[in-house]
């Protein structure tokens, strides 16, 4: 019997919704989540689905999954150790933000601390103009020096968010090449690939979140894919996006937000 399965994993419970393609019947079940062993709740749910409804994993023709692992990573501050490479003189972009206080009626209100502390923000001597023309090319030695400082701080992921990279990503891509040459083990997130839009703060903070959660999300999705494969599920795992659409789980490993 072919069926479609949707799974939503929360901090306490995991919900399964099973649609029988032959009869049109819709069935649900709820099991306990296992945050310490990601993927185990999927295995438990597949077993319970077969026991209760007779739906075997090999009959799953479509599998989609919603998760809050990225949001939880930010809330719990359990993401990667980040460094931010930005255009020189724009090192305070995350701190200055839009100069808006969280609560305009509370003079003591404060924004949450940035995911990248100021001491791990490094300015690079480069400049792309708003029309995409490169006024100042990337200085190789400047980038290598910044990478060395980031390594000394125990950084796991470098986020690159340069001025006007939405108009021309060439300098950001060149910086990534230099980082990979100098530190092959370092993960790199480019703002021009995460969210290539105008406005430096919004693009930078979005890219920072992406870099912060990427490793944990990738590990989680990998565990999910392994659990499905080991239990004979033939359908490719899909991940539900915040806009209501879906994407292949493999894409979610590198594009987590």
Secondary structure, 3 states (H helix, E strand, C coil): CCEEEEEEECCCEEEEEEEECCCCCEEEEEEECCCCCCCHHHHHHHHHHHHHHCCCHHHEEEEEEEECHHHHHHHHCCCCCEEEEEECCCCCHHHHCCCCCCCCCCCCCCCCCCCCCHHHEEEECCEECCCCCEEECCCHHHHHHHHHHHHHCCCCEEEEECCCCCCCCHHHHHHHHHHHHHCCCCEEEEHHHHCCCCCHHHHHHHHHHHHHHHHHHHHHHHHHHHHHHHCCCCCCEEEECCCCCEEEHHHHHHCCC
